[in-house]
Amino acid sequence: MVKRGFILCGLSLAVAAAWAAEPFRLGDAELGFSIRLSTFGSSNRVEQSARPESMRTRTVTVAGDRTTVTWKGHPVFGAEFAVVVTLDLLEEGCWRYALSWRDNVCPLPGAEVKFPMLTVPRTDETRLFVPDHNGKILIPDWTDAKPGKCLARNRPYGIHFAAALTPRASWYVDQRGDARLESAFFELRNGTAPHQVCVSAGWEPPARASSAGELPFTGVIARLSRPSWWEATMRYAAWARRQPWVAAAKSRDFSRLRDIGFWFWNRGAAEKVISPVERFQKDSGVPCALDWYWWHDIPYDSYFPNFWPPREGEETFRAAIARCAKAGIFLQVYTNGVTWDMDDESWHEGGEEGVVRKADGSVYARAFNRFNRHRLSWMCATNTRFQDRLCGVYRKLAAAGLPGIYMDMIGCATYEPCFATDHGHVPGGGRYMADGYRAFARRVRLENPGVILSTEEPNETYLETFDAVISLQTNGERFRNADDRRVFVPAHHAVYHGAQALFGSFAMVHGVPAFDEKWPKDGKWKVEKDWKALFPDQFAIEVARGVTWGMQPMVHNFLPENADDPRYAEDYKLMVETARFYWANRDLLFDGEMLDPGELTCATHPVDFLSRSTYAREGEYKVTHRDGLESVLHSVWRAPSGRKAVILFNWTRKEQSFSLKTPDVESSGRILARSWKIVAF
């Protein structure tokens, strides 16, 4: 018999009523909602919102394992306006939720729905899990926690759950069903009362007036048994892995991608980008892949989507493709699958009519290229003229014999609502962006059979759409998105490993980003510091961390002369050893399932990370400091054959000892400086 005292905090009556000021509670958690309506456009904005404290009455009804909470009566939305929440008890401390509303008389369009809004106790030890990219742990400075301060707000394109992790009182909220196709978000805020934190899930609805509506997906609220990101991840995985889109993703033929032991992310002319890959493949004996940028005649980050013709001519381009094929190098080239250059003359041939519009009517655009300041604008998924233009490029690439195409930004940048009123979709939120870009990728695949498609960053929305993704926030320190108080963890990888091929790293042996010859020459740095001496450990960490997460290793901007440069001999040796280690353990790291990493005890060391963008001006860079990074990186895996092993890497220059305890294995020992180790069990 399931106990219900927890859910109702002692209520035993079938029907109970309370004033709105009295919060509804699940144990020590307070459950709330927010429904916001608002005009959009360039004129003065008008908005209204409903929250529990603004409602006149609240009624709670219990029938079996279902609890229904109804708030009714609002001064603007109407006396009969009602918000109805249902909570189905699945197990002790775990509920499936749904929310709907009815009888709204306010004529404003919908703007935002937050539910659940779960306010829970927190201590100075509380950590927050947010669905940022792969998944991130926030360690707030609670001594400076201002009431109501927003701690994180994320589009959950990698995973749809968040959690407050506190010893003896951890709470979890997720979004299920069609959430991965909707304009969803998560928000975490400091409580308005002391020692509280609010974990909220949210949705941006279509911006239209409506008397009634509902969340287009359900989800789960749960109390966790321990303050563990892994427990939260596995709760989500238990549902996610059963979904048909995961089965569809995993059923694909990954043989060509599985046979890659190392990636090179190189930019520039054919000889410059291919020859170091050929050399490394010979030295390591491991098949490699090349992600080729700047093959196109246009300068980078401008004149998109006009990628054809090739920079060195079609004949040289075709010869480069044939050269890679002969050497057994998997080749993909860069394109941008989302943006159109507003400052290119082609913009008026379809870009202007199909650009994403913000709520204020302005164009969603950004000037990435600091040299010409061309603005790349986001295309609405309904813009078929943009898709037609790119599909023409893709057909030419496939006809040239190219085996792979990279479609940048689709995986991580197609989640913002479009407020255009003439695109054929209802303005505001919805699923048209996801559906439209999924259809676009399917068209590319249909027109170019056999071509492998990849995109940017791990995601759920396009899990079965793209064969591979580049994952860069694995090393968030480089992008100033991680430090000792913001730590990325492989939550997405743990849930979905095997559904897409994962690769990625911005690691550079020399620390110098590539410079496009099409940019002004005076924009290139004239004096480079000895980045290797200043940041001696960054390269090893960045290359190895992804491998421990089950990703194919990758380096960036590796030049033909780097392999023979004595300054980088140690790093080149590490590249070779990493390629061989990954290749030998693909049954774990490509085919396998990540297991509970448990607790690893080892020495910690301070380390600095260089943060320098491709467009940094002369002398412009920043440093991310980690005060105590574990000297040994690790993960635990099970292969389809049943083989299980611990993967370890010591990034320091000294031998290190370690001790590991997980639900599956206990192990301890020593690991040599800057080396890999595998412990079978």
Number of C-alpha atoms within 10 A of each C-alpha: 3 9 11 18 12 14 21 16 13 10 14 11 10 11 13 13 13 14 14 19 13 12 15 20 17 21 15 13 21 16 19 20 20 18 20 18 24 19 21 22 15 11 9 8 11 10 13 16 17 20 16 24 17 17 23 18 19 24 17 21 16 20 10 10 14 16 22 18 20 21 25 24 21 22 11 14 23 15 15 14 23 23 27 18 21 19 21 18 22 15 12 13 18 20 23 20 24 20 23 15 20 17 18 22 17 15 14 20 21 25 24 22 23 22 25 27 21 24 25 23 20 22 15 12 13 22 23 25 28 29 27 26 26 24 26 24 23 22 17 17 11 14 7 7 18 14 15 15 13 14 16 17 17 18 22 28 29 26 29 28 28 30 30 32 27 22 16 11 19 23 27 25 28 24 28 17 14 13 25 23 19 25 26 27 23 27 20 26 20 23 21 15 12 13 16 18 27 26 28 27 26 25 24 22 27 22 24 17 17 18 13 14 15 16 19 16 16 16 21 22 23 22 23 23 16 16 22 18 25 18 15 27 24 17 18 22 18 11 12 19 15 10 12 11 18 18 13 13 19 18 12 12 10 18 8 10 19 17 18 24 26 28 24 25 23 23 25 20 20 20 10 16 25 26 15 19 26 19 13 21 21 13 12 18 14 21 23 27 25 23 21 23 20 25 24 22 16 18 18 19 21 24 22 27 24 20 23 19 16 17 18 14 13 14 10 14 21 16 14 19 21 17 15 20 15 9 14 17 23 21 24 24 21 20 25 19 26 24 29 29 23 24 18 17 9 16 19 11 11 17 23 16 16 22 28 28 24 20 22 15 16 14 19 19 20 15 17 16 17 15 12 14 13 21 23 24 25 26 28 29 25 20 19 16 14 23 22 14 15 23 20 14 18 22 14 15 24 17 12 16 14 25 21 21 22 25 22 20 17 25 28 19 16 23 24 21 25 31 26 24 13 10 17 9 19 18 22 27 25 25 20 22 23 21 16 17 24 20 14 21 21 15 14 20 18 11 15 18 10 12 20 20 20 26 26 21 25 28 26 22 27 26 23 21 23 26 23 23 25 23 21 21 25 27 24 20 24 24 18 18 15 21 21 15 13 19 18 23 20 22 27 23 24 20 22 23 22 20 26 26 22 25 24 28 26 23 26 24 25 22 22 20 18 17 19 18 13 11 15 11 11 8 15 16 14 9 8 11 11 13 15 19 10 13 16 18 18 23 23 23 22 26 27 29 22 24 27 23 26 29 28 30 27 29 20 22 24 24 19 18 10 17 19 10 11 10 15 15 14 13 23 18 14 19 22 18 15 25 26 17 17 25 21 13 16 19 19 24 27 25 21 22 22 24 19 18 18 17 13 19 14 18 13 14 12 11 17 18 25 20 17 19 14 13 16 15 13 13 12 11 11 14 15 19 17 18 13 13 16 18 25 26 21 24 23 27 25 20 18 12 10 11 13 22 20 22 23 22 26 26 26 21 13 12 14 19 16 17 13 17 15 14 10 13 17 14 14 14 10 13 19 16 16 22 19 21 15 17 14 14 12
